[in-house]
Amino acid sequence: MKSILFVCLGNICRSPLADGIATKIADDYDLNLHIDSAGTSQWHVGEPPCDNSIEVARLNGIDISSLRARTIHPDDKQKFDYIVAMDKQNREDLLARGYQNVYLIGEYGGFGGKDVPDPYFFDGFEGFHEVFAMLDKAVRDFLQKEKLWD
């Protein structure tokens, strides 16, 4: 079984959305994948995804309300085949901590290496829709290009 860890800063908005999108695809298409998400910081450990992330996921048929934020752990280096960062800073932080097999989600979906923006920097709920749409496209492309979904 292949495994994917999606990583952002706090693990309450972007990486849980990516986790939910990938999990739904895996469930819908009976893919044998282990999917999880984590943050590089410890700010929100134990918290559920933020309300806006839960809502935008729900509007797209995905339930991420049971997820809880966690921080990356040294064991993740061996547990996950793919560690997928939401932005370049997350990727640099992971590489600096000795993680390998680190991918940037913005390198997929035709985004040319663009960072998935933190939706808190948008004005209102619309930013969460934009981030969800970007992640949906990028995650689907990632799964196909990495031959995890045909």
C-alpha positions as CSV (number, residue, x, y, z in Angstrom):
1,M,0.0,0.0,0.0
2,K,1.3,3.4,-1.0
3,S,1.1,6.3,1.5
4,I,0.7,10.0,1.2
5,L,1.2,12.8,3.8
6,F,-0.1,16.3,2.9
7,V,1.7,19.0,4.8
8,C,1.0,22.7,5.5
9,L,1.8,25.0,8.4
10,G,-0.9,24.4,10.9
11,N,-2.8,21.4,9.5
12,I,-6.2,23.1,9.8
13,C,-7.0,24.3,6.3
14,R,-5.0,23.3,3.2
15,S,-3.6,19.9,4.1
16,P,-6.8,18.6,5.6
17,L,-8.6,19.7,2.4
18,A,-6.0,17.8,0.3
19,D,-6.3,14.8,2.7
20,G,-10.1,14.9,2.2
21,I,-10.0,15.2,-1.5
22,A,-7.4,12.4,-1.9
23,T,-9.4,10.2,0.6
24,K,-12.6,10.7,-1.3
25,I,-10.9,9.7,-4.6
26,A,-9.3,6.7,-3.0
27,D,-12.7,5.6,-1.6
28,D,-14.6,6.3,-4.8
29,Y,-12.2,4.4,-7.0
30,D,-11.1,1.7,-4.5
31,L,-7.5,2.8,-4.4
32,N,-5.2,1.1,-1.9
33,L,-3.8,4.2,-0.3
34,H,-3.0,5.4,3.2
35,I,-3.6,9.2,3.3
36,D,-2.9,11.6,6.2
37,S,-2.1,15.2,6.8
38,A,0.1,17.2,9.2
39,G,1.6,20.6,9.9
40,T,5.1,21.8,10.3
41,S,4.1,23.8,13.4
42,Q,2.5,22.7,16.7
43,W,0.0,25.7,16.9
44,H,-3.2,23.7,16.3
45,V,-2.4,20.1,17.5
46,G,-5.6,18.3,18.4
47,E,-7.9,20.9,16.8
48,P,-10.3,20.0,14.0
49,P,-10.0,21.7,10.6
50,C,-11.2,25.3,10.6
51,D,-14.9,25.9,10.1
52,N,-14.4,27.3,6.6
53,S,-12.4,24.3,5.5
54,I,-15.0,21.9,6.9
55,E,-17.8,23.9,5.1
56,V,-16.1,24.1,1.7
57,A,-15.3,20.4,1.8
58,R,-18.9,19.6,2.8
59,L,-20.2,21.7,-0.1
60,N,-18.1,19.5,-2.3
61,G,-19.3,16.2,-0.8
62,I,-16.4,15.6,1.5
63,D,-16.4,15.3,5.3
64,I,-13.2,16.3,7.0
65,S,-14.8,17.2,10.3
66,S,-13.3,14.1,12.1
67,L,-9.7,15.0,11.2
68,R,-7.5,16.5,13.9
69,A,-4.4,18.6,13.5
70,R,-1.1,17.0,14.2
71,T,2.5,18.0,13.7
72,I,4.9,16.1,11.5
73,H,6.8,13.4,13.3
74,P,10.3,11.9,12.6
75,D,8.6,8.5,12.0
76,D,6.7,10.0,9.1
77,K,10.0,9.9,7.1
78,Q,9.7,6.1,6.9
79,K,5.9,5.8,7.1
80,F,5.1,7.8,3.9
81,D,6.1,7.2,0.3
82,Y,5.0,10.7,-0.7
83,I,5.2,13.8,1.5
84,V,3.4,16.6,-0.3
85,A,3.9,20.2,0.8
86,M,1.3,22.9,0.1
87,D,3.9,25.7,-0.5
88,K,7.6,26.3,-1.0
89,Q,8.2,27.3,2.6
90,N,6.6,24.0,3.9
91,R,8.8,22.1,1.4
92,E,12.0,23.9,2.6
93,D,11.0,23.2,6.2
94,L,10.5,19.5,5.5
95,L,13.8,19.2,3.6
96,A,15.7,21.1,6.3
97,R,14.4,18.5,8.8
98,G,15.7,15.6,6.7
99,Y,12.5,14.5,5.0
100,Q,12.9,13.0,1.5
101,N,10.3,12.2,-1.2
102,V,9.0,15.8,-0.7
103,Y,6.7,17.0,-3.5
104,L,5.2,20.5,-4.0
105,I,1.5,20.1,-4.8
106,G,1.6,23.3,-7.0
107,E,3.8,21.4,-9.4
108,Y,0.7,19.5,-10.4
109,G,-2.6,20.5,-12.0
110,G,-0.9,22.9,-14.4
111,F,0.0,25.4,-11.7
112,G,3.7,25.6,-12.6
113,G,5.0,25.3,-9.1
114,K,2.7,27.9,-7.6
115,D,2.1,27.8,-3.9
116,V,-1.4,26.8,-2.7
117,P,-2.2,30.1,-0.9
118,D,-3.3,30.1,2.8
119,P,-7.0,30.9,2.6
120,Y,-6.7,33.1,5.6
121,F,-5.0,35.7,3.5
122,F,-8.1,36.0,1.3
123,D,-11.0,38.2,2.2
124,G,-13.9,35.9,3.3
125,F,-15.1,32.5,2.4
126,E,-14.4,32.8,-1.3
127,G,-10.7,32.2,-0.7
128,F,-11.6,28.7,0.6
129,H,-13.5,27.9,-2.6
130,E,-10.4,29.0,-4.6
131,V,-8.1,26.9,-2.5
132,F,-10.4,23.9,-2.7
133,A,-10.6,24.2,-6.5
134,M,-6.8,24.4,-6.8
135,L,-6.3,21.5,-4.5
136,D,-8.9,19.4,-6.2
137,K,-7.2,19.8,-9.6
138,A,-3.7,19.4,-8.3
139,V,-4.4,16.3,-6.1
140,R,-6.1,14.6,-9.0
141,D,-3.2,15.3,-11.3
142,F,-0.7,14.2,-8.6
143,L,-2.5,10.9,-8.1
144,Q,-2.5,10.3,-11.9
145,K,1.1,11.4,-12.6
146,E,2.5,9.4,-9.7
147,K,0.6,6.4,-11.0
148,L,-1.5,6.0,-7.9
149,W,-4.7,6.3,-9.9
150,D,-5.2,5.4,-13.5
